[in-house]
Amino acid sequence: MTHTTGGRPGRRLTSYELATWRGFIETAEQLRTVLGGRLREDSGLSEGDYGVLLALSEAEGRRMRSSALATHIGWERSRLSHHLGRMERRGLVARRECAEDSRGAEILATTEGMSAFRRATVPHLRAVRELFLDALTPAQLDAVAEIVAALRDRLPPGP
C-alpha cells in the first residue's frame, strides 16, 4: 500500500503515518536491544565498548583525543569519561596525556582492547546479517539505503 505524506508542514499525522513511525522506532530499538544482548553474550563487550573500540580501531595509531572521540561516537563528554573509566579498569583502553596539548588526553586502544574488539566483530556481524540483512530482499535493502539517505539529509550534521 502506498501512502504519500504530501509534505505539508504542520499537518497532523494520519493513523497510517503514526503507525509507520512507531513501527520504525520500536523495531529499530528492539533490533538494537537484541544485537546488544548478543554482543554482550558473545564477547562481554557492551554496545558502548564496541563503539569506542571501533572508532579507535579506525583512528591513526588506534588513538584519539577524548573530545574528538566523544564527537565521533555522538556522546556527551561526561558520558564518555565515565564509560572510559570502566573500560580502562577492564584494560580495554588507556588514557595518555596529549603530546601536542598537555590539557587534553588521548585515549588509546590497548592490545587487550583490540583483541576483544576483533573477537567480537565476527559474531556481531553474523548477528547483523541474521537479524537485519537476511530479513530483507535486495530491493528492500536498496530501499532502506535510500530511506536512510533521505532521513540523513533532513538532520543537522552529525559527528
Stockholm file with secondary structure:
# STOCKHOLM 1.0

chainA/1-159         MTHTTGGRPGRRLTSYELATWRGFIETAEQLRTVLGGRLREDSGLSEGDYGVLLALSEAEGRRMRSSALATHIGWERSRLSHHLGRMERRGLVARRECAEDSRGAEILATTEGMSAFRRATVPHLRAVRELFLDALTPAQLDAVAEIVAALRDRLPPGP
#=GR chainA/1-159 SS CCCCCTTCTTCCCCHHHHHHHHHHHHHHHHHHHHHHHHHHHHHSCCHHHHHHHHHHHHSGGGEEEHHHHHHHHTCCHHHHHHHHHHHHHTTSEEEEECSSCTTSEEEEECHHHHHHHHHHHHHHHHHHHHHTGGGSCHHHHHHHHHHHHHHHHHSCCCC
#=GC SS_cons         CCCCCTTCTTCCCCHHHHHHHHHHHHHHHHHHHHHHHHHHHHHSCCHHHHHHHHHHHHSGGGEEEHHHHHHHHTCCHHHHHHHHHHHHHTTSEEEEECSSCTTSEEEEECHHHHHHHHHHHHHHHHHHHHHTGGGSCHHHHHHHHHHHHHHHHHSCCCC
//
